Amino acid sequence: MNQTIVPDSEGQGILARMPGRARDLIQLARFDRPIGAWLLFWPGAWAVALAGEAKARWDLILWLALGSIAMRGAGCVYNDIVDRDLDARVARTAARPVASGRISLRLAWGWLIALCLVGLVVLLQLRPIAQVIALASLALVAAYPFMKRITWWPQAWLGLVFTWAALVGWAETTGGIDRTGLLLYAGAFFWVLGYDTIYALQDIEDDALAGIKSSARALGSHVQSGVLFFYLAALVLWGLALWSVRPQLLALFALAPTACHLGWQATGLGKGKDADALKRFRSNRFAGMLMFLACFVVGSTA
C-alpha cells in the first residue's frame, strides 16, 4: 500500500500539539523530517568506517551526526529564505513557514545563525585540515538554492554538497585526501544524483508550471534508466574505493546488499507516482546503513 504524503506544512503527533512559533521553527529546519540529516550524515560515517576507525573514533561519528542535524537544518532554513517565491508556487511547499509568511525573514536569519553556531562547535572538534575542507563547502552550499533557476541539473550540485562529509571524515581520520577518499566521495555524488532525481518526481508537474528545473524533468520518460545509471556509477566507484583498501573479493561482496537495495529502488520506480517516489527516496537512510556496514567490514579487516 502506498504511503500518504504529508505536506511540508503539516504537523503530526507531538509536533501538532506544540505552540505555533516553536512548531514553525522545527518545520523550518525540518527537524520533524530527519531523512535529510541521515543522508547528510552517512557519507561521513562511511569515511570513518572505511578508514578502519569506526570503533576508535565513535566520538567522531557522534560529532558528525550532530553536525549533520545542525547543518542540514541550517541549509533548509537558507534554502527556504532564498526559495520563498518559488515555494509559494508549488503545492507541496506553498505553506512552508517562510513562503507563507508565518516566519519573518528576520527570525529565519536568526534561526539560521543559531544553527550555524552549533555547526561551529562541531567544526572545532576537527583537526585543521578537516576544518579547512569543511569550510570549503560553504560556497557550494550558498550557491545551491540558485541552481534550479539556471540549470536542469540542480540535483548534481546537491550531489557535490550533500556528500562533503565523506571528504571531511576521510581527512579527519587519515590526515588528508587521497584516491580512496575521492572515490568514496564520487560514488556518493552519484548516489545523491539518483535519490534526489527520485525525490524530484513528486513535484514534476508543479515544477513545470513554475518553471523550476530538475533532473527528473530533464530525463523525462528516461528517468528510470537515468536513476539506474546513477546508482550503477555509484556502486562501481564505491567498489573501487573498497578495493583500494582491501583488494579482495570480500570488498566487492560487501557491497551486495547495497546493490540489491538500490536496484529495488530504481527498477520498481513508479512513473511519477508521488507516494512511490517518496517511499523509495526515504528508503535511502537504509541504503546508507547498508553502505556503512560494507565500509565497516572492509575497513575493520584491512
Residue pairs with C-beta under 8 A, 6 or more apart in sequence:
2 273
2 275
2 276
2 279
3 275
3 278
3 279
4 275
5 92
5 202
5 274
5 275
5 278
6 12
7 91
7 92
7 95
8 27
8 33
8 92
8 93
8 95
8 96
9 27
9 94
9 95
9 96
9 97
9 100
11 18
11 23
11 27
11 32
12 32
15 23
15 26
15 27
15 32
16 23
18 26
20 102
24 97
24 102
24 103
25 97
25 103
25 107
25 111
26 32
27 96
27 97
28 76
28 77
28 80
28 96
28 97
28 98
28 103
28 108
28 111
29 72
29 73
29 74
29 76
29 77
29 111
29 115
30 36
30 37
30 72
30 73
30 76
31 69
31 73
34 69
35 281
35 282
35 284
35 285
36 72
36 76
37 65
37 68
37 69
37 72
37 73
38 68
38 284
38 285
38 288
39 162
39 192
39 195
39 284
39 285
39 288
40 68
40 71
40 72
40 162
40 165
41 64
41 65
41 68
41 69
41 165
41 288
42 285
42 288
42 289
42 291
42 292
43 162
43 163
43 164
43 165
43 166
43 169
43 184
43 185
43 188
44 61
44 64
44 68
44 165
44 166
44 168
44 169
45 54
45 61
45 64
45 65
45 165
45 169
45 288
45 292
45 295
46 166
46 169
46 184
46 188
46 288
46 291
46 292
46 295
47 165
47 166
47 167
47 168
47 169
47 170
47 173
47 181
47 184
47 295
48 54
48 57
48 60
48 61
48 64
48 169
48 172
48 173
49 292
49 295
49 296
49 299
49 300
50 170
50 180
50 184
50 241
50 242
50 245
50 295
50 298
50 299
51 169
51 170
51 173
51 174
51 299
52 245
52 299
52 300
52 302
53 60
53 173
53 299
54 61
54 295
54 296
54 299
54 300
55 300
57 172
57 173
60 125
60 169
60 172
60 173
63 122
63 125
63 126
64 122
64 165
64 168
64 169
66 118
66 122
67 118
67 119
67 122
67 123
67 165
68 165
70 115
70 116
70 118
70 119
70 122
71 115
71 116
71 119
73 115
74 112
74 115
74 116
74 119
75 141
75 144
75 161
77 108
77 111
77 112
77 115
78 112
78 141
78 142
78 145
79 144
79 145
80 87
80 96
80 97
80 98
80 99
80 108
81 98
81 105
81 108
81 109
81 112
82 145
82 146
83 93
83 99
83 145
83 148
84 96
84 98
84 99
85 99
86 93
86 148
86 210
86 212
87 93
87 94
87 96
87 98
87 99
88 94
88 99
88 100
89 206
89 209
89 210
90 203
90 206
90 207
90 210
90 212
91 206
92 202
92 203
92 206
93 99
93 203
94 100
97 103
97 108
98 105
98 108
103 111
123 131
123 134
123 135
124 131
126 134
126 168
126 172
127 171
127 172
127 175
129 171
129 175
129 176
130 168
130 169
130 171
130 172
133 164
133 167
133 168
133 171
133 177
134 164
134 168
137 161
137 164
140 157
140 160
140 161
140 164
141 161
143 157
144 154
144 157
144 158
144 161
147 153
147 154
147 157
147 158
148 154
148 212
148 213
148 214
149 212
149 213
150 213
151 157
151 213
152 213
152 214
152 215
152 217
152 218
153 213
153 215
153 218
154 213
154 214
154 215
155 192
155 193
155 196
155 197
155 200
155 214
155 215
156 189
156 193
156 215
158 192
158 193
158 196
159 188
159 189
159 190
159 191
159 192
159 193
159 196
160 189
162 192
163 185
163 188
163 189
163 191
163 192
164 185
166 181
166 184
166 185
166 188
167 177
167 181
167 182
167 185
170 177
170 178
170 180
170 181
170 184
170 185
171 177
171 181
174 181
179 244
180 241
180 244
180 245
183 237
183 238
183 240
183 241
183 244
184 237
184 238
184 241
186 237
187 233
187 234
187 235
187 236
187 237
187 238
187 241
188 234
189 234
190 230
190 231
190 233
190 234
190 237
191 230
191 231
191 234
191 262
191 284
191 287
193 215
193 230
194 227
194 230
194 231
194 234
194 262
194 265
194 266
195 265
195 280
195 281
195 284
195 287
196 215
196 281
197 214
197 215
197 216
197 219
197 223
197 226
197 227
197 230
198 216
198 227
198 265
198 269
198 277
198 280
198 281
199 277
199 278
199 281
200 207
200 214
200 215
200 216
200 217
201 216
201 223
201 269
201 272
201 273
201 274
201 277
202 274
202 277
202 278
203 212
203 214
204 214
204 216
204 217
204 272
205 272
206 212
207 213
207 214
207 216
207 217
208 217
215 226
216 223
219 226
223 269
223 271
224 266
224 267
224 269
224 271
227 265
227 266
227 269
228 263
228 266
228 267
231 262
231 263
231 265
231 266
234 262
235 255
235 258
235 259
235 262
238 255
238 258
238 291
238 294
239 251
239 252
239 255
242 251
242 252
242 254
242 255
242 294
242 295
242 298
243 251
243 252
245 251
245 298
245 299
245 302
246 298
246 301
246 302
250 297
250 298
250 301
251 298
254 293
254 294
254 297
254 298
255 291
255 294
257 290
257 293
257 294
258 287
258 290
258 291
258 294
261 283
261 286
261 287
261 290
262 287
265 280
265 283
265 284
265 287
268 276
268 280
269 276
269 277
269 280
270 276
270 277
